[in-house]
Amino acid sequence: MTSPIYVAIDTPDLTKAQELARQVRHHVGGLKLGLEFFCANGHHGVHEMMKVGLPIFLDLKLHDIPNTVAKAVQSLHVLEPAVLTVHAAGGRAMLEDAKAAAGAKTKVVAVTVLTSLDDGDLLDIGVGGKAEDQVRRLADLAHSAGLDGIVCSGEEVAIAKAAWPDGYFVVPGVRPAGGALGDQKRAVTPREALDRGASMLVVGRPISLAENPDQAAREIEATL
């Protein structure tokens, strides 16, 4: 069985990213490449990371008018990422166009509420209610727009899974028991996230900043 753990490669340094990927490749199921990496290395960097032989989760969180997002997704066709993110808050037309523009081998998932936000942060940006309510609303929108799944915290994934049994659920901000939360406000352990319905577990600093990343990845994998 392929591991549901995707290690977050959050560095602009391609050589460092390649070394981390090589160290953990036997104990993770894929690599998550985000804005920091992509802005520094672009298509070339993604091609280089593909040589490690693991699926690529391209976490660019695209959010713009429908036509712009569709053209951006089309420009990524050659990379054929396994998973690509867009922001659910972009609206139905943007979500539909993003999915229509994606390659057949790419799952398009919608970011609902960032794991760095809590209820107070949502109030600051004009979103009333709890994070759970906003995730539910945006998950329903993503589902009806034809996307493959959503990104949400482990606190909401069970609710989303119940409403969308065949959805693909990416849970970032996962922290091992006793691990530092950092800037994550709605974190759960890898085991908790998986039990609640996560399809993919995104783990960054607990692996990438560990003294022995391979050992850290193995220890997390052993809890699943």
C-alpha positions as a Markdown table, in Angstrom:
| # | Residue | x | y | z |
|---|---|---|---|---|
| 1 | Met | 0.0 | 0.0 | 0.0 |
| 2 | Thr | 1.3 | 3.4 | -0.9 |
| 3 | Ser | 1.9 | 5.7 | 2.0 |
| 4 | Pro | -0.6 | 8.6 | 2.4 |
| 5 | Ile | 2.2 | 10.8 | 3.6 |
| 6 | Tyr | 3.4 | 13.6 | 1.3 |
| 7 | Val | 6.4 | 15.5 | 2.6 |
| 8 | Ala | 6.2 | 19.2 | 2.1 |
| 9 | Ile | 9.3 | 20.5 | 0.3 |
| 10 | Asp | 9.2 | 24.1 | 1.4 |
| 11 | Thr | 12.6 | 25.5 | 0.3 |
| 12 | Pro | 13.8 | 27.6 | -2.7 |
| 13 | Asp | 17.0 | 25.5 | -2.8 |
| 14 | Leu | 16.6 | 22.8 | -5.5 |
| 15 | Thr | 19.7 | 20.9 | -4.3 |
| 16 | Lys | 18.4 | 20.8 | -0.7 |
| 17 | Ala | 14.9 | 19.8 | -1.9 |
| 18 | Gln | 16.4 | 16.9 | -4.0 |
| 19 | Glu | 18.5 | 15.7 | -1.1 |
| 20 | Leu | 15.5 | 15.7 | 1.3 |
| 21 | Ala | 13.3 | 13.9 | -1.2 |
| 22 | Arg | 16.0 | 11.2 | -1.8 |
| 23 | Gln | 16.4 | 10.7 | 2.0 |
| 24 | Val | 12.7 | 10.1 | 2.6 |
| 25 | Arg | 11.6 | 8.5 | -0.6 |
| 26 | His | 11.1 | 5.0 | 0.8 |
| 27 | His | 8.8 | 6.1 | 3.6 |
| 28 | Val | 6.6 | 8.7 | 2.0 |
| 29 | Gly | 4.0 | 8.5 | -0.8 |
| 30 | Gly | 4.8 | 11.7 | -2.6 |
| 31 | Leu | 6.3 | 15.2 | -2.6 |
| 32 | Lys | 4.4 | 18.4 | -2.0 |
| 33 | Leu | 5.9 | 21.4 | -3.8 |
| 34 | Gly | 4.5 | 24.8 | -2.9 |
| 35 | Leu | 4.8 | 28.4 | -3.8 |
| 36 | Glu | 8.2 | 28.9 | -2.2 |
| 37 | Phe | 9.8 | 26.1 | -4.3 |
| 38 | Phe | 7.8 | 26.8 | -7.5 |
| 39 | Cys | 8.6 | 30.6 | -7.5 |
| 40 | Ala | 12.3 | 29.9 | -7.2 |
| 41 | Asn | 12.5 | 26.9 | -9.6 |
| 42 | Gly | 9.5 | 26.8 | -11.8 |
| 43 | His | 8.9 | 24.0 | -14.3 |
| 44 | His | 12.5 | 23.0 | -14.3 |
| 45 | Gly | 12.5 | 22.4 | -10.6 |
| 46 | Val | 9.4 | 20.3 | -10.8 |
| 47 | His | 10.9 | 18.2 | -13.6 |
| 48 | Glu | 14.0 | 17.7 | -11.5 |
| 49 | Met | 12.0 | 16.6 | -8.5 |
| 50 | Met | 10.1 | 14.1 | -10.6 |
| 51 | Lys | 13.3 | 12.2 | -11.1 |
| 52 | Val | 13.0 | 11.0 | -7.5 |
| 53 | Gly | 10.2 | 8.8 | -8.8 |
| 54 | Leu | 7.4 | 9.9 | -6.5 |
| 55 | Pro | 4.0 | 11.6 | -7.3 |
| 56 | Ile | 4.0 | 15.4 | -7.2 |
| 57 | Phe | 1.4 | 17.4 | -5.3 |
| 58 | Leu | 1.7 | 20.9 | -6.8 |
| 59 | Asp | 0.3 | 23.2 | -4.1 |
| 60 | Leu | 0.0 | 26.5 | -5.8 |
| 61 | Lys | -3.4 | 27.5 | -4.4 |
| 62 | Leu | -4.5 | 29.3 | -7.6 |
| 63 | His | -7.0 | 32.0 | -7.1 |
| 64 | Asp | -7.9 | 34.5 | -9.8 |
| 65 | Ile | -10.6 | 35.2 | -12.4 |
| 66 | Pro | -11.8 | 31.9 | -14.1 |
| 67 | Asn | -10.0 | 32.6 | -17.4 |
| 68 | Thr | -6.7 | 33.3 | -15.8 |
| 69 | Val | -6.8 | 30.2 | -13.6 |
| 70 | Ala | -7.8 | 28.0 | -16.5 |
| 71 | Lys | -4.8 | 29.3 | -18.5 |
| 72 | Ala | -2.5 | 28.8 | -15.6 |
| 73 | Val | -3.7 | 25.2 | -15.2 |
| 74 | Gln | -3.2 | 24.6 | -18.9 |
| 75 | Ser | 0.4 | 25.9 | -18.6 |
| 76 | Leu | 1.0 | 23.1 | -16.0 |
| 77 | His | -0.2 | 20.3 | -18.3 |
| 78 | Val | 3.3 | 19.3 | -19.2 |
| 79 | Leu | 4.2 | 18.6 | -15.6 |
| 80 | Glu | 1.2 | 16.3 | -15.0 |
| 81 | Pro | 1.1 | 16.8 | -11.3 |
| 82 | Ala | -0.8 | 14.1 | -9.4 |
| 83 | Val | -2.7 | 16.8 | -7.4 |
| 84 | Leu | -3.1 | 20.5 | -7.9 |
| 85 | Thr | -4.7 | 23.1 | -5.6 |
| 86 | Val | -7.0 | 26.0 | -6.3 |
| 87 | His | -8.8 | 28.2 | -3.8 |
| 88 | Ala | -12.5 | 27.3 | -3.3 |
| 89 | Ala | -13.1 | 31.0 | -2.5 |
| 90 | Gly | -12.5 | 31.7 | -6.2 |
| 91 | Gly | -16.1 | 30.7 | -6.9 |
| 92 | Arg | -18.0 | 28.1 | -8.9 |
| 93 | Ala | -17.0 | 29.3 | -12.4 |
| 94 | Met | -13.3 | 29.4 | -11.4 |
| 95 | Leu | -13.5 | 25.9 | -10.0 |
| 96 | Glu | -15.3 | 24.5 | -13.0 |
| 97 | Asp | -12.8 | 26.1 | -15.4 |
| 98 | Ala | -9.8 | 24.8 | -13.4 |
| 99 | Lys | -11.1 | 21.3 | -13.5 |
| 100 | Ala | -11.9 | 21.5 | -17.2 |
| 101 | Ala | -8.4 | 22.7 | -17.9 |
| 102 | Ala | -6.6 | 20.1 | -15.9 |
| 103 | Gly | -5.1 | 17.0 | -17.4 |
| 104 | Ala | -6.8 | 13.6 | -17.0 |
| 105 | Lys | -4.1 | 12.4 | -14.6 |
| 106 | Thr | -4.4 | 15.4 | -12.3 |
| 107 | Lys | -6.7 | 15.7 | -9.3 |
| 108 | Val | -7.9 | 19.2 | -8.7 |
| 109 | Val | -8.6 | 19.9 | -5.0 |
| 110 | Ala | -10.0 | 23.1 | -3.5 |
| 111 | Val | -8.4 | 24.8 | -0.5 |
| 112 | Thr | -11.2 | 25.6 | 2.0 |
| 113 | Val | -9.8 | 27.2 | 5.2 |
| 114 | Leu | -6.1 | 27.4 | 5.7 |
| 115 | Thr | -4.8 | 25.5 | 8.8 |
| 116 | Ser | -3.1 | 28.7 | 10.0 |
| 117 | Leu | -6.5 | 30.3 | 10.5 |
| 118 | Asp | -9.0 | 29.9 | 13.3 |
| 119 | Asp | -12.5 | 31.3 | 14.0 |
| 120 | Gly | -11.1 | 34.7 | 15.0 |
| 121 | Asp | -9.1 | 35.0 | 11.9 |
| 122 | Leu | -12.1 | 34.3 | 9.8 |
| 123 | Leu | -14.0 | 37.0 | 11.6 |
| 124 | Asp | -11.2 | 39.4 | 10.7 |
| 125 | Ile | -11.6 | 38.8 | 7.0 |
| 126 | Gly | -15.4 | 39.1 | 7.1 |
| 127 | Val | -16.4 | 35.4 | 7.3 |
| 128 | Gly | -18.9 | 34.8 | 10.1 |
| 129 | Gly | -19.3 | 31.5 | 12.0 |
| 130 | Lys | -16.9 | 28.8 | 12.7 |
| 131 | Ala | -14.1 | 27.3 | 10.5 |
| 132 | Glu | -16.1 | 24.1 | 10.4 |
| 133 | Asp | -19.1 | 25.9 | 8.9 |
| 134 | Gln | -17.0 | 27.6 | 6.2 |
| 135 | Val | -15.3 | 24.3 | 5.3 |
| 136 | Arg | -18.7 | 22.6 | 4.9 |
| 137 | Arg | -19.9 | 25.4 | 2.6 |
| 138 | Leu | -16.8 | 25.4 | 0.4 |
| 139 | Ala | -16.7 | 21.6 | 0.3 |
| 140 | Asp | -20.3 | 21.5 | -1.0 |
| 141 | Leu | -19.3 | 24.1 | -3.6 |
| 142 | Ala | -16.2 | 22.2 | -4.7 |
| 143 | His | -18.2 | 18.9 | -4.9 |
| 144 | Ser | -21.0 | 20.5 | -7.0 |
| 145 | Ala | -18.4 | 22.2 | -9.3 |
| 146 | Gly | -17.0 | 18.8 | -10.2 |
| 147 | Leu | -13.7 | 18.9 | -8.4 |
| 148 | Asp | -11.9 | 15.8 | -7.0 |
| 149 | Gly | -11.7 | 16.9 | -3.4 |
| 150 | Ile | -10.7 | 19.6 | -0.9 |
| 151 | Val | -7.9 | 20.6 | 1.4 |
| 152 | Cys | -9.1 | 21.0 | 5.0 |
| 153 | Ser | -7.7 | 20.5 | 8.5 |
| 154 | Gly | -8.1 | 17.2 | 10.4 |
| 155 | Glu | -10.7 | 18.9 | 12.6 |
| 156 | Glu | -13.1 | 19.1 | 9.6 |
| 157 | Val | -12.2 | 16.2 | 7.4 |
| 158 | Ala | -14.7 | 13.8 | 9.1 |
| 159 | Ile | -17.6 | 16.1 | 8.3 |
| 160 | Ala | -16.5 | 16.6 | 4.7 |
| 161 | Lys | -16.0 | 12.8 | 4.3 |
| 162 | Ala | -19.5 | 12.1 | 5.6 |
| 163 | Ala | -21.0 | 14.5 | 3.0 |
| 164 | Trp | -18.7 | 13.4 | 0.2 |
| 165 | Pro | -17.8 | 9.7 | 0.6 |
| 166 | Asp | -15.8 | 9.4 | -2.6 |
| 167 | Gly | -14.0 | 12.8 | -2.3 |
| 168 | Tyr | -10.2 | 13.1 | -2.1 |
| 169 | Phe | -9.3 | 14.8 | 1.2 |
| 170 | Val | -5.9 | 16.5 | 1.7 |
| 171 | Val | -5.0 | 17.3 | 5.3 |
| 172 | Pro | -2.1 | 19.6 | 5.9 |
| 173 | Gly | -0.7 | 20.9 | 9.1 |
| 174 | Val | -0.4 | 17.4 | 10.5 |
| 175 | Arg | 1.8 | 17.1 | 13.6 |
| 176 | Pro | 3.0 | 14.0 | 15.4 |
| 177 | Ala | 1.8 | 13.7 | 19.0 |
| 178 | Gly | 3.7 | 16.2 | 21.2 |
| 179 | Gly | 5.2 | 18.0 | 18.2 |
| 180 | Ala | 5.5 | 21.8 | 17.9 |
| 181 | Leu | 2.5 | 23.4 | 16.2 |
| 182 | Gly | 4.4 | 26.3 | 14.7 |
| 183 | Asp | 1.9 | 28.4 | 12.7 |
| 184 | Gln | -0.7 | 25.7 | 12.6 |
| 185 | Lys | -3.8 | 26.5 | 14.6 |
| 186 | Arg | -6.0 | 23.5 | 13.7 |
| 187 | Ala | -3.6 | 20.5 | 13.7 |
| 188 | Val | -4.2 | 16.9 | 14.5 |
| 189 | Thr | -1.9 | 13.8 | 14.5 |
| 190 | Pro | -1.4 | 11.8 | 11.4 |
| 191 | Arg | -3.3 | 8.8 | 12.9 |
| 192 | Glu | -6.2 | 11.0 | 13.8 |
| 193 | Ala | -6.4 | 12.6 | 10.4 |
| 194 | Leu | -6.3 | 9.2 | 8.7 |
| 195 | Asp | -9.0 | 7.8 | 11.0 |
| 196 | Arg | -11.2 | 10.7 | 10.2 |
| 197 | Gly | -11.1 | 10.2 | 6.5 |
| 198 | Ala | -7.9 | 11.9 | 5.1 |
| 199 | Ser | -6.7 | 10.6 | 1.7 |
| 200 | Met | -3.4 | 12.5 | 1.9 |
| 201 | Leu | -1.4 | 13.7 | 4.9 |
| 202 | Val | 0.9 | 16.6 | 4.3 |
| 203 | Val | 3.8 | 16.7 | 6.7 |
| 204 | Gly | 6.5 | 19.4 | 6.5 |
| 205 | Arg | 8.7 | 20.6 | 9.3 |
| 206 | Pro | 8.4 | 17.5 | 11.5 |
| 207 | Ile | 10.2 | 15.7 | 8.7 |
| 208 | Ser | 12.2 | 18.4 | 6.8 |
| 209 | Leu | 13.7 | 20.0 | 10.0 |
| 210 | Ala | 14.4 | 16.7 | 11.8 |
| 211 | Glu | 18.0 | 15.8 | 12.4 |
| 212 | Asn | 17.3 | 12.6 | 10.5 |
| 213 | Pro | 14.4 | 13.1 | 8.1 |
| 214 | Asp | 14.3 | 9.5 | 7.0 |
| 215 | Gln | 14.0 | 8.3 | 10.6 |
| 216 | Ala | 11.3 | 11.0 | 11.3 |
| 217 | Ala | 9.3 | 9.8 | 8.2 |
| 218 | Arg | 9.6 | 6.2 | 9.3 |
| 219 | Glu | 8.4 | 7.0 | 12.8 |
| 220 | Ile | 5.4 | 8.8 | 11.5 |
| 221 | Glu | 4.6 | 6.1 | 9.0 |
| 222 | Ala | 4.8 | 3.5 | 11.8 |
| 223 | Thr | 1.9 | 5.3 | 13.6 |
| 224 | Leu | -0.5 | 4.7 | 10.6 |
